[in-house]
Amino acid sequence: MDRFRALHEPLSPLRRTSIKPRRTSADVSTRVSDLRSRFEKSKNTERTRSSSTEATRSSMI
């Protein structure tokens, strides 16, 4: 697992930064719910390129 992470970490800087700080499950759940609510808001107000980028950003996390 460590060797796998060492190989792939340089390719994904976003994942490395999200892994480094030890987050509790509560922090993650609140962050996810915040992202989801923001995505729902953008999806409801406008069906534009910004809402689609929000969808890809939330799916990446």
C-alpha positions in Angstrom: 0.0 0.0 0.0 2.8 2.4 0.8 4.6 1.6 -2.4 1.4 2.1 -4.3 0.8 5.5 -2.7 4.4 6.5 -3.3 4.0 5.7 -7.0 0.7 7.6 -7.4 1.0 10.5 -5.0 3.0 12.8 -7.3 0.3 12.3 -10.0 -2.6 13.5 -7.7 -1.6 16.6 -5.6 -5.3 17.1 -4.6 -5.5 13.7 -3.0 -2.2 14.1 -1.2 -3.3 17.3 0.4 -6.7 15.9 1.4 -5.1 12.8 3.0 -2.4 14.6 5.0 -4.6 16.3 7.7 -6.2 13.7 9.8 -9.9 14.3 9.5 -12.5 12.8 11.7 -15.6 11.2 10.0 -17.6 14.2 11.3 -15.4 16.6 9.4 -15.7 14.6 6.2 -19.5 14.2 6.5 -20.0 17.9 7.0 -17.7 18.7 4.1 -19.5 16.2 1.9 -23.0 17.5 2.9 -21.8 21.1 2.3 -20.5 20.2 -1.2 -23.7 18.3 -2.0 -26.0 21.2 -0.8 -23.9 23.7 -2.9 -24.1 21.4 -5.9 -27.9 21.0 -5.5 -28.2 24.8 -5.3 -26.2 25.4 -8.4 -28.0 22.6 -10.2 -31.4 24.1 -9.3 -30.6 27.7 -10.2 -28.8 27.2 -13.5 -27.9 24.3 -15.8 -24.6 25.7 -16.9 -21.0 24.8 -17.1 -20.4 25.9 -13.5 -22.9 23.3 -12.2 -21.2 20.5 -14.2 -17.8 21.5 -12.9 -19.2 21.4 -9.3 -20.5 17.8 -10.0 -17.0 16.7 -11.2 -15.4 18.4 -8.2 -17.7 16.7 -5.7 -17.2 13.3 -7.4 -13.5 13.6 -7.2 -13.4 14.1 -3.5 
